[in-house]
Amino acid sequence: MSNTHKGTRRLETQSYKGVRDFYPEDQAIQEYIFGIWRTVAESFGYVAYSGSILEPAELYRAKTGDEIVNEQTYTFTDRGGREVTLRPEMTPTVARMVAARKRELPFPLRWFSIPNLFRYENPQRGRLREHWQLNVDLFGAKTIDAEVEVIALAVEILRKFGLTDEKFSIRINSRTVMNAILIDWLRLSEENSRAVSKLIDRKEKMPRSEFDEKLSALLGEHNQVLLTLLNSKNLEEFSSHLPTNDALTSGMSEIKDLLAKLEGLGITNAIFDQTLMRGFDYYTGIVFEIFDTNPNNRRSLFGGGRYDELLNIFGSEPVPAVGFGMGDVTMRDVLETYNLLPAYTPPTDLYICHTSQNVLPFIHDLAATLRGQNIRVAIDLSERKVGDQIKTADKHKIPCVVCVGEEEVSGKKFTVKCLADRSETTVSESEIHTVIKKVRHEKDRL
């Protein structure tokens, strides 16, 4: 690497591996995604909250284990000797916040946030080391109607982005059912049950022979029983192989009720998937994931579920909770897949050029007046020719230009040029904002 003339090493311009720089065009897309998230969440009565990007590492060790914290998080010791983690997810944070003020909060709580999250892993399509994520959580509702609401909210977001129902499917399972099968029926230890759950979660990512071999090593004589369940083609066939058991009966009833209520809301692309486990150990009931159905992007987009016992780690009484997390990386990928990303349009409405530095005091006053009328104005501060100033506005995709010289200042007449079609309108100073707002309105309609 070459050195500067001072002998210091020249710094790289490339960003850290697995993170992104957001130039204006990218930031506009990010704000568009955030805007849809916020608008839909608020339309369902959810309110925004936030939390620190730093958490004690023990918060994640308590529920996800040492392996996750040591290998998949940014964890370090601060100057006070405390072990700290850059948050890899938001659910433990919101659970901590709710536990801290449980007696003061008016349940049910409908909360959402759009946090920045970090995971140390191999960057790949749909998965980076840093991302933003919409988190939606409903605390204090015990019935299946909580799952119905949260899933309906997620579906409404996808529809607002322009995704029609055939472009995604909602896969649903129950950890209540799967735990009853593995622990109550097959009598697996908690450790073996967790290992089997994680193996099932990876089933579609490995050859069938490898999966069968690993499952047999964990289950022994019970291997065929579980394979029969996992290979069932639908909910009815799956149910027919189950024994009579209170937990299983209750869990299966919840799944059927959820599917029926979603269908009643016009959500007909939800299906039962017994191989869906979700990776986090804190889920206690219904779990769900939304999948893209496009063959070029056939993957999980996001998911969530019920986690009624997460507050226990803070010494708090259990609080019923359902939520999901929707990442910006996979959301952008799916919008690109279906050509649903909005075209970039800058926020600036008007670019004011000048023929002489002498008129800049007048231009600054004019711009202040227009900004007071809700017009977003940029002023060219260079000493270049007017033609070059207009080219700058065009490159920035600013829709309108006004050029000001001594003649405009004295005559109080100004020509507003629309760069899209090169049309011109000459008006008085007090009428400039009317022309600009008309152009803005027509642009917003496109």
C-alpha positions as CSV (number, residue, x, y, z in Angstrom):
1,M,0.0,0.0,0.0
2,S,1.3,3.4,-0.9
3,N,2.2,6.1,1.7
4,T,1.3,9.7,1.8
5,H,4.1,12.4,1.5
6,K,4.0,12.6,5.3
7,G,5.0,9.0,5.6
8,T,1.8,7.8,7.1
9,R,-0.2,4.9,5.7
10,R,-3.0,5.7,3.4
11,L,-6.3,4.5,4.8
12,E,-8.6,2.2,2.7
13,T,-11.9,3.6,1.4
14,Q,-13.6,0.2,1.5
15,S,-16.0,-0.4,4.4
16,Y,-15.6,-3.1,7.1
17,K,-16.5,-6.6,5.8
18,G,-20.2,-7.4,6.1
19,V,-21.5,-3.9,6.6
20,R,-22.8,-1.3,4.2
21,D,-22.3,2.4,3.3
22,F,-25.5,4.2,2.5
23,Y,-25.0,6.7,-0.3
24,P,-28.1,9.0,-0.9
25,E,-29.8,6.6,-3.3
26,D,-29.3,3.7,-0.9
27,Q,-30.4,5.7,2.1
28,A,-33.6,6.7,0.2
29,I,-34.5,3.1,-0.2
30,Q,-33.7,2.4,3.5
31,E,-36.0,5.3,4.5
32,Y,-38.7,4.0,2.2
33,I,-38.5,0.5,3.9
34,F,-38.4,2.1,7.4
35,G,-41.4,4.3,6.4
36,I,-43.6,1.4,5.4
37,W,-42.6,-0.5,8.5
38,R,-43.5,2.4,10.8
39,T,-46.7,3.4,9.0
40,V,-48.2,-0.2,9.1
41,A,-47.1,-0.8,12.7
42,E,-48.7,2.4,13.9
43,S,-51.8,1.6,11.9
44,F,-52.2,-1.4,14.2
45,G,-51.8,0.7,17.3
46,Y,-48.1,-0.2,18.0
47,V,-45.9,2.5,19.5
48,A,-42.1,3.0,19.0
49,Y,-39.5,2.3,21.6
50,S,-35.7,2.0,21.6
51,G,-32.9,0.6,23.7
52,S,-29.1,0.7,24.0
53,I,-27.0,-0.9,21.3
54,L,-24.8,-2.3,24.1
55,E,-26.0,-5.0,26.5
56,P,-24.3,-7.2,29.2
57,A,-23.1,-10.4,27.5
58,E,-24.8,-12.4,30.2
59,L,-28.2,-11.4,28.7
60,Y,-27.5,-13.5,25.7
61,R,-25.6,-16.3,27.5
62,A,-28.7,-16.8,29.7
63,K,-30.9,-17.8,26.7
64,T,-28.8,-18.6,23.7
65,G,-25.7,-20.2,25.3
66,D,-21.9,-19.6,25.3
67,E,-21.4,-20.9,21.8
68,I,-23.6,-18.2,20.2
69,V,-22.1,-15.4,22.3
70,N,-18.5,-16.5,21.7
71,E,-18.7,-17.3,18.0
72,Q,-21.5,-15.1,16.5
73,T,-21.5,-11.9,18.5
74,Y,-19.3,-8.8,18.9
75,T,-18.4,-9.3,22.6
76,F,-15.7,-7.5,24.4
77,T,-14.5,-6.4,27.8
78,D,-14.9,-2.7,28.5
79,R,-12.5,-0.5,30.6
80,G,-14.5,-1.3,33.7
81,G,-13.9,-5.0,33.3
82,R,-17.5,-5.7,32.2
83,E,-18.3,-8.1,29.4
84,V,-20.4,-6.3,26.8
85,T,-22.1,-7.4,23.6
86,L,-23.3,-5.3,20.6
87,R,-26.9,-6.5,20.4
88,P,-27.4,-9.3,17.9
89,E,-31.2,-9.2,18.3
90,M,-33.8,-7.1,20.1
91,T,-36.1,-9.5,21.8
92,P,-33.9,-9.9,25.0
93,T,-33.6,-6.1,25.2
94,V,-37.3,-5.5,25.0
95,A,-38.0,-8.3,27.5
96,R,-35.5,-6.7,29.9
97,M,-37.2,-3.3,29.5
98,V,-40.7,-4.8,30.1
99,A,-39.4,-6.7,33.2
100,A,-37.9,-3.5,34.6
101,R,-41.2,-1.7,34.7
102,K,-43.7,-4.5,34.7
103,R,-45.8,-3.1,37.5
104,E,-46.0,0.3,35.9
105,L,-46.8,-0.7,32.3
106,P,-50.4,-0.8,31.1
107,F,-50.8,-4.2,29.5
108,P,-51.4,-5.2,26.7
109,L,-48.3,-3.5,25.2
110,R,-48.0,-3.0,21.5
111,W,-44.4,-2.0,20.8
112,F,-42.2,-1.8,17.8
113,S,-38.6,-0.7,17.1
114,I,-36.1,-0.5,14.2
115,P,-32.8,-1.3,15.8
116,N,-29.3,-1.7,14.4
117,L,-28.1,-5.3,15.0
118,F,-24.7,-7.0,14.8
119,R,-23.7,-10.6,14.3
120,Y,-20.2,-11.9,13.6
121,E,-20.8,-14.4,10.7
122,N,-19.9,-15.1,7.2
123,P,-21.5,-12.4,5.0
124,Q,-23.8,-13.8,2.2
125,R,-26.9,-12.9,0.3
126,G,-29.6,-11.9,2.8
127,R,-27.2,-12.1,5.8
128,L,-24.6,-9.5,6.8
129,R,-22.7,-8.6,9.9
130,E,-24.8,-5.5,10.5
131,H,-28.4,-4.9,9.6
132,W,-31.5,-3.0,10.7
133,Q,-34.6,-4.9,11.7
134,L,-38.3,-4.1,12.4
135,N,-39.2,-5.7,15.7
136,V,-42.9,-6.0,16.5
137,D,-44.0,-7.3,19.9
138,L,-47.4,-7.8,21.7
139,F,-47.1,-8.3,25.5
140,G,-50.0,-9.4,27.7
141,A,-52.2,-11.3,25.4
142,K,-52.6,-15.1,26.1
143,T,-55.0,-16.2,23.3
144,I,-54.2,-17.2,19.7
145,D,-55.7,-13.8,18.6
146,A,-52.3,-12.3,19.5
147,E,-50.6,-14.5,16.9
148,V,-53.4,-13.6,14.4
149,E,-52.8,-9.9,14.9
150,V,-49.1,-10.0,14.6
151,I,-49.1,-12.2,11.5
152,A,-51.8,-10.0,10.0
153,L,-49.5,-7.0,10.6
154,A,-46.6,-8.7,8.9
155,V,-48.8,-9.6,5.9
156,E,-50.0,-6.0,5.6
157,I,-46.4,-4.8,5.5
158,L,-45.6,-7.1,2.6
159,R,-48.8,-6.1,0.8
160,K,-47.9,-2.4,1.3
161,F,-44.6,-3.1,-0.4
162,G,-46.5,-4.4,-3.4
163,L,-46.1,-8.1,-2.8
164,T,-49.2,-10.1,-3.8
165,D,-50.1,-13.1,-1.6
166,E,-49.0,-15.7,-4.2
167,K,-45.4,-14.3,-3.9
168,F,-45.0,-15.4,-0.3
169,S,-46.2,-18.1,2.0
170,I,-46.6,-18.2,5.8
171,R,-45.3,-21.4,7.4
172,I,-46.6,-22.2,10.9
173,N,-45.7,-24.7,13.5
174,S,-45.9,-25.0,17.3
175,R,-43.0,-25.5,19.7
176,T,-45.7,-26.8,22.2
177,V,-46.5,-29.6,19.8
178,M,-42.9,-30.4,18.9
179,N,-41.7,-30.4,22.6
180,A,-44.6,-32.7,23.5
181,I,-43.5,-35.1,20.8
182,L,-39.8,-35.0,21.6
183,I,-39.9,-34.8,25.4
184,D,-43.3,-36.2,26.6
185,W,-43.8,-38.9,23.9
186,L,-40.3,-39.9,22.8
187,R,-38.8,-39.2,26.3
188,L,-35.8,-37.3,25.0
189,S,-33.6,-35.4,27.5
190,E,-33.8,-31.6,27.2
191,E,-30.3,-31.6,25.7
192,N,-31.2,-34.2,23.1
193,S,-34.5,-32.5,22.4
194,R,-32.7,-29.3,21.7
195,A,-30.2,-31.0,19.4
196,V,-33.0,-32.7,17.4
197,S,-34.9,-29.4,17.2
198,K,-31.8,-27.7,15.7
199,L,-31.3,-30.6,13.3
200,I,-34.9,-30.4,12.1
201,D,-34.4,-26.6,11.6
202,R,-31.5,-27.4,9.2
203,K,-33.3,-30.2,7.4
204,E,-33.8,-28.4,4.1
205,K,-30.1,-27.3,4.0
206,M,-28.6,-30.8,3.9
207,P,-28.9,-34.0,1.8
208,R,-31.7,-36.3,3.0
209,S,-29.3,-39.2,3.7
210,E,-27.2,-36.9,5.9
211,F,-30.2,-35.7,7.8
212,D,-31.5,-39.3,8.3
213,E,-28.1,-40.4,9.6
214,K,-27.8,-37.6,12.1
215,L,-31.4,-38.0,13.3
216,S,-30.9,-41.8,13.8
217,A,-27.8,-41.1,15.9
218,L,-29.8,-38.8,18.2
219,L,-33.0,-40.8,18.3
220,G,-32.1,-44.5,18.0
221,E,-35.2,-46.6,18.0
222,H,-37.5,-43.6,17.8
223,N,-36.0,-42.5,14.5
224,Q,-38.7,-43.9,12.2
225,V,-41.5,-42.5,14.4
226,L,-40.2,-38.9,14.0
227,L,-39.4,-39.4,10.3
228,T,-43.0,-40.5,9.7
229,L,-44.2,-37.2,11.3
230,L,-41.7,-35.0,9.5
231,N,-42.6,-36.6,6.1
232,S,-46.3,-36.1,6.6
233,K,-47.7,-34.1,3.6
234,N,-50.2,-32.0,5.5
235,L,-51.8,-31.2,8.9
236,E,-54.3,-34.0,8.8
237,E,-51.8,-36.7,8.0
238,F,-49.5,-35.3,10.7
239,S,-52.3,-35.4,13.2
240,S,-53.2,-39.0,12.4
241,H,-49.9,-40.2,13.6
242,L,-50.0,-38.5,17.0
243,P,-51.0,-40.2,20.3
244,T,-53.7,-38.7,22.6
245,N,-51.9,-36.2,24.8
246,D,-53.2,-33.0,26.5
247,A,-50.3,-30.9,25.3
248,L,-50.5,-32.3,21.8
249,T,-54.3,-31.8,21.6
250,S,-54.0,-28.2,22.9
251,G,-51.1,-27.4,20.5
252,M,-52.8,-28.9,17.5
253,S,-56.0,-27.1,18.3
254,E,-54.1,-23.8,18.4
255,I,-52.6,-24.4,15.0
256,K,-56.0,-25.2,13.5
257,D,-57.6,-22.2,15.1
258,L,-54.8,-19.9,13.9
259,L,-55.1,-21.1,10.3
260,A,-58.9,-20.7,10.4
261,K,-58.8,-17.2,11.8
262,L,-56.1,-16.0,9.3
263,E,-58.3,-17.4,6.5
264,G,-61.2,-15.5,7.9
265,L,-59.1,-12.3,7.5
266,G,-58.4,-13.1,3.9
267,I,-55.0,-14.5,4.5
268,T,-55.1,-17.8,2.6
269,N,-51.4,-18.4,2.0
270,A,-50.7,-19.8,5.5
271,I,-49.7,-23.5,5.8
272,F,-48.7,-26.0,8.5
273,D,-45.0,-27.0,8.4
274,Q,-43.8,-29.4,11.0
275,T,-40.2,-28.9,10.1
276,L,-40.3,-25.2,11.1
277,M,-38.6,-24.9,14.5
278,R,-37.0,-21.4,14.6
279,G,-33.5,-21.3,16.1
280,F,-34.1,-19.4,19.3
281,D,-34.7,-21.4,22.5
282,Y,-37.0,-18.9,24.0
283,Y,-40.0,-19.7,21.8
284,T,-42.7,-21.5,23.8
285,G,-45.7,-21.9,21.4
286,I,-46.7,-20.9,17.9
287,V,-43.7,-20.1,15.6
288,F,-44.0,-18.8,12.0
289,E,-41.8,-17.8,9.1
290,I,-42.6,-16.0,5.9
291,F,-41.0,-17.4,2.8
292,D,-40.5,-15.9,-0.7
293,T,-42.0,-18.3,-3.3
294,N,-39.9,-16.9,-6.2
295,P,-37.5,-19.7,-7.5
296,N,-34.7,-17.0,-7.7
297,N,-35.1,-16.0,-4.1
298,R,-36.7,-19.0,-2.4
299,R,-35.8,-18.4,1.2
300,S,-37.1,-17.4,4.5
301,L,-37.7,-13.6,4.7
302,F,-38.4,-13.3,8.4
303,G,-40.2,-14.9,11.3
304,G,-41.3,-14.9,14.9
305,G,-43.4,-16.6,17.5
306,R,-44.6,-16.8,21.0
307,Y,-42.2,-16.4,23.9
308,D,-44.2,-16.4,27.2
309,E,-41.3,-17.3,29.5
310,L,-38.4,-14.9,28.4
311,L,-39.0,-12.5,31.3
312,N,-38.3,-15.3,33.7
313,I,-34.5,-14.8,33.4
314,F,-35.0,-11.4,35.1
315,G,-36.8,-12.9,38.0
316,S,-40.1,-11.6,36.7
317,E,-43.4,-13.5,36.6
318,P,-44.1,-14.7,33.0
319,V,-45.8,-12.3,30.6
320,P,-47.5,-13.7,27.5
321,A,-45.6,-12.3,24.4
322,V,-45.7,-12.7,20.6
323,G,-43.5,-11.0,18.1
324,F,-41.4,-11.1,15.0
325,G,-38.3,-9.5,13.4
326,M,-38.1,-8.4,9.8
327,G,-34.6,-7.5,8.5
328,D,-33.9,-4.7,6.0
329,V,-31.4,-6.9,4.0
330,T,-33.8,-9.6,3.1
331,M,-36.6,-7.0,2.6
332,R,-34.5,-5.2,0.0
333,D,-33.5,-8.4,-1.7
334,V,-37.2,-9.4,-2.2
335,L,-38.2,-6.0,-3.4
336,E,-35.3,-6.2,-6.0
337,T,-36.4,-9.7,-7.0
338,Y,-39.9,-8.4,-7.9
339,N,-38.7,-5.0,-9.2
340,L,-40.5,-3.1,-6.4
341,L,-37.8,-0.7,-5.3
342,P,-38.8,2.9,-5.8
343,A,-36.9,5.1,-8.2
344,Y,-34.6,7.6,-6.5
345,T,-36.0,11.1,-6.1
346,P,-34.0,13.6,-4.1
347,P,-35.9,15.6,-1.4
348,T,-34.8,18.9,-2.8
349,D,-37.5,20.8,-4.7
350,L,-35.6,23.7,-6.1
351,Y,-32.0,24.7,-7.1
352,I,-31.3,28.4,-7.3
353,C,-28.5,29.4,-9.7
354,H,-27.0,32.9,-10.0
355,T,-25.2,35.0,-12.6
356,S,-23.2,37.0,-10.1
357,Q,-22.0,36.6,-6.5
358,N,-23.5,40.1,-6.0
359,V,-27.0,38.7,-5.9
360,L,-26.3,36.0,-3.3
361,P,-27.6,38.1,-0.4
362,F,-31.0,38.4,-2.3
363,I,-30.9,34.6,-3.1
364,H,-30.4,33.7,0.6
365,D,-33.4,35.9,1.6
366,L,-35.5,34.3,-1.2
367,A,-34.5,30.8,-0.2
368,A,-35.4,31.5,3.5
369,T,-38.8,32.8,2.4
370,L,-39.4,29.7,0.2
371,R,-38.3,27.3,3.0
372,G,-40.9,29.0,5.2
373,Q,-43.4,28.0,2.6
374,N,-42.4,24.3,2.8
375,I,-40.2,24.4,-0.3
376,R,-36.8,22.5,0.0
377,V,-34.2,24.8,-1.5
378,A,-30.5,24.4,-2.4
379,I,-28.3,27.3,-3.5
380,D,-25.4,27.0,-5.9
381,L,-22.5,28.7,-4.1
382,S,-19.9,28.2,-6.9
383,E,-18.5,30.7,-9.3
384,R,-19.2,28.6,-12.4
385,K,-21.2,29.5,-15.4
386,V,-25.0,29.3,-15.2
387,G,-25.1,26.4,-17.6
388,D,-22.8,24.4,-15.4
389,Q,-24.9,25.2,-12.4
390,I,-28.0,23.9,-14.1
391,K,-26.1,20.7,-15.1
392,T,-25.3,20.2,-11.4
393,A,-29.0,20.4,-10.5
394,D,-29.8,17.9,-13.3
395,K,-27.1,15.5,-12.0
396,H,-28.6,15.7,-8.6
397,K,-32.1,15.0,-10.1
398,I,-33.5,18.2,-8.6
399,P,-36.7,18.9,-10.5
400,C,-36.8,22.7,-10.7
401,V,-34.3,25.5,-11.2
402,V,-34.5,29.3,-10.9
403,C,-31.6,31.4,-12.2
404,V,-31.3,34.8,-10.5
405,G,-29.4,37.8,-11.8
406,E,-29.6,41.6,-11.5
407,E,-32.5,41.6,-13.9
408,E,-34.6,39.3,-11.8
409,V,-33.8,41.2,-8.6
410,S,-34.9,44.5,-10.1
411,G,-37.8,43.2,-12.2
412,K,-39.2,40.8,-9.5
413,K,-39.9,38.2,-12.2
414,F,-38.4,34.7,-12.1
415,T,-38.4,31.9,-14.5
416,V,-39.0,28.4,-13.0
417,K,-37.5,25.7,-15.3
418,C,-38.7,22.2,-14.9
419,L,-35.7,20.0,-15.8
420,A,-37.8,16.9,-16.6
421,D,-39.5,18.4,-19.7
422,R,-37.5,21.7,-20.0
423,S,-40.7,23.7,-19.6
424,E,-40.5,27.2,-18.2
425,T,-42.9,29.3,-16.2
426,T,-42.3,33.0,-15.4
427,V,-43.9,34.2,-12.2
428,S,-43.6,36.8,-9.5
429,E,-41.6,36.1,-6.3
430,S,-44.8,35.3,-4.3
431,E,-45.9,32.7,-6.9
432,I,-42.7,30.6,-7.1
433,H,-43.8,28.3,-4.3
434,T,-47.1,27.6,-6.1
435,V,-45.3,26.4,-9.2
436,I,-42.9,24.3,-7.2
437,K,-45.6,22.6,-5.2
438,K,-47.5,21.8,-8.4
439,V,-44.4,20.1,-9.9
440,R,-43.9,18.3,-6.6
441,H,-47.5,17.1,-6.6
442,E,-47.3,15.8,-10.2
443,K,-44.0,14.0,-9.3
444,D,-45.6,12.3,-6.3
445,R,-48.4,11.0,-8.4
446,L,-46.0,9.1,-10.7
